[in-house]
């Protein structure tokens, strides 16, 4: 089931919280874990799990670039782990350029569509934000969409709760633009 969504509502539960694991994966993959640890299919991840996928990304601190998705892997790991020391303070999404900025205090992680993708379609995702109740916010060529993750058929223990603990964020820095 696809429907339009509001990025603020999806990220609100994790704004003001620190990720407990940020790590590079294969190619340009980058994962960011928030909330309680969850074991599923033999892997431990956060109740909220951001997976940057088919994208170029740049991590900067106080406006100075630290690393990007093409930097040597030995340098990327320690640089992105610095995000574990600071809370997520906001998310900015530019629907025209498909650019997303994840703000962590003085750090900024800017994600743009991969320059190596030709004729990208809705099967291609620039990033995915997995949430409780098998919901997934996906940024792709046609913009943002909220889907139900049908691949995960097992019910997670935290999904038995009907209410999500939503604390008021320390910083409200959500911006959606059409520029």
N, C-alpha and C positions, 0 to 999 in steps of 0.2 A: 504494500500500500504506500503510495507516494503522496506527499502533500507539502505545500509551502510551509516554511517554518520561520521562527524568529530566533536568530542566533543567541540573543541575550537570554532567553528562557532556558536554552539548552546548557549554556556555560555558567549560569548563575550559581548552581550548587558548588562549583569549584573555584569561583572567583574568591580571592582572599585566602586560599589554601596553597600550600607548597606541594609540588609533585614529589613523590618519594622515589621515583626512578625515571631518569631521562637517559635514553641510550640510542646510539645509531644502530641500524640494521644493515641489510644488504642494499647496495646502491645508495639511493638518496633516502631510504627509509629512516624515520626517526620516530621513536615511541616515547610518550609522556604519560606516566601513571599517576592518578589522583585517587584519593579516598581509600577505604578499606581494601586490603588485599583479598583477591578472589582467586580460587583455584578452579580452573575449567580446562578440560581436555589436556590435563597434565601440565598446564602452564599457569604461572601466577602472574596476575596483572591487577590493575586497579579497578575499582567499581566503575570509575570513569577512566577511559583509555583513549588517548589521542594518538592516531597513527597517521603520520605524514608519509605519503605514499608516492605517487607519480608527480613529484614536484621538484622545483629548485627552491632552496631555502637559504636564508642568511641569518646568522645570529650576531647581533651587535650589542655592545655595552656602552652606554652614554654616547651613542652615535658613532662609535668606532667599531668597524667590523672585526669580529673575532674569528669566525669560521663560516664556511658555506658548505653546501651539499657536495661540492667537488674537492674540498680540502682533504688532505691525507687523513685516513681513518684514525691513525694514532694521535692526531691532534684534535679531531672532532670529539672523541669520547670525553676527555677531561674538560673541554670547553662547554659542551652541552650539559654536563653534570653540575655545572655552576647554577643551573636553573633550579636544582633541588634545594638550594639555600634561600630562595626567595619565592613569595607567593605570586600566583597568576593575578594580575591586577586589571586586566581588560582584554577585550578582543575587538579588533577592527576588521570589517569586511567590505571590500570594494567589489560590488556585484558586476560592474562593467569590466574591470581588469582581472576579476577572479583572484584578487590578491587578499590574503588574510595576514593580519599582524597579531601575534600573540604577545601581550605585554606582561613582563615579569619585573616589577619595579623598574630598575634602570636598564634592564635587558629587553631587547625586542627581537622576536623571531618572526621574520617575514617569509611567507610561503606564497609562491607563484606557480602557475602551471609549468610543467616540465617542458623545456625547449626541445626535447628529443621526441615528443609525441606528435605524430602526424594524424590528422583527421580524428581527433579525440571525440569520443561519444560518451553516453551515460554509463557505459561499462567501465570507463576510466574515472578514477577518483583521485583528486589532488590531496585530500585528507579525509579521514573518517574519525568521528568522535563517538565512541561506544558508551552507552549510558545504561542505567538500570532498566529493567523490563524489556531487554533486547531491542531498545531503540538505538538508532544510529543516525547521526547527523552527517551528511555527506556533502562535500564541496567538490563539484565536478564542472564539466564544460557548460552545463545548462544552469549553473548556480547552486544554491543550497537546497537540499531536500532532506526530509526526515523519513526514514524507513524503519520498518520492523525487521530485525535480523532473523530471518527464517532459518538460517543455517545453525543457529544455536538453539536446539530444541530442549536442552536440559534447563530446568528452572534453577536459577541461582538462589541460594538461601536469602540474600538481601532482597530479591524480587518479591518475596512473600509479603514484604512490608508494602502497604499501599501508599504511605506518605514518604516523600524524600525529605530529609532534613535539609532545609534551605535556610542558611544563615544570611543576614544582610551582608552584602559584600563591603569590604573596607573601601574599595574604590569602584565607582560606577563609570567605567570607561568603555562602554560598548558603542560602537559607531558603525552604521551601515550607510554607505554612500553609493551613488550612481554615477559618480564622476569618472 
